[in-house]
Amino acid sequence: MKKIITKDYATMSELAAAIVLDKMMLSKRVNLSLTAGNTPLGMYEILIDKLQKMNFDRSNIHYYNFDEVPLAGERYGLTMSALKTAFYDRVHIDDGNLHELNAQNNQVFDQKILQDGGIDLIVMGIGEDGHFCANMPGHTSFEREIFAVPFEEGDEIYQSIKNLTDKEPASPYVTFGPRTVLASKQLLVFADGKKKAEIMKKVLEGPITEEIPASILRTHPNVTFILDEEAAALLEN
């Protein structure tokens, strides 16, 4: 496990972008799984700027979303919509290089990843409750590969998803499970801000437990955690 503390969000974003760009420039097929949300937005702005200035063949870079919440009446779910807005559409990625995990194909997506050569790098954030991808406390197991979680209107999961979007979520949500994530070749995990300090102490220094799903990530042989000083404020080491 590698742990890097940066002075601020901007520096964290620059370092994360450099790691992703280094992977993109490999002269082979590269399979990436990137995260939506607020934390990676700075990284995407840097990547977009660099990719617009650099001239290299990007046709070998493929993208796999690691979770998805369907939206009623919408072509794309919550994650793909956010990724397309923040990054995919802005760098004009061909549809053939986007491999969409959804509620219709989740049972065969692990096999697809294996056939495609495995995921080279997963970039993800950590939720304040310790979730990663959509592995929520109480709704995951360290033994799971890709799985679906049904939910109903009005329950806790429905309401938490509803709070993220002004559109109507549809059941079930799907996600890479811990075994799928740990099978990837490299993990990059980042967190910023005071609101993440308490959970990052549990993730990095507490017991490895399904109550804090992201705690399992530190067992990966090639994982890098990048935190700004505020997110790292409670760490002892």
Summary of the structure (lengths in Angstrom):
residues: 237
radius of gyration: 17.0
end to end distance: 12.9
largest distance: 49.1
contacts: 743
relative contact order: 0.19
helix: 35%
strand: 19%
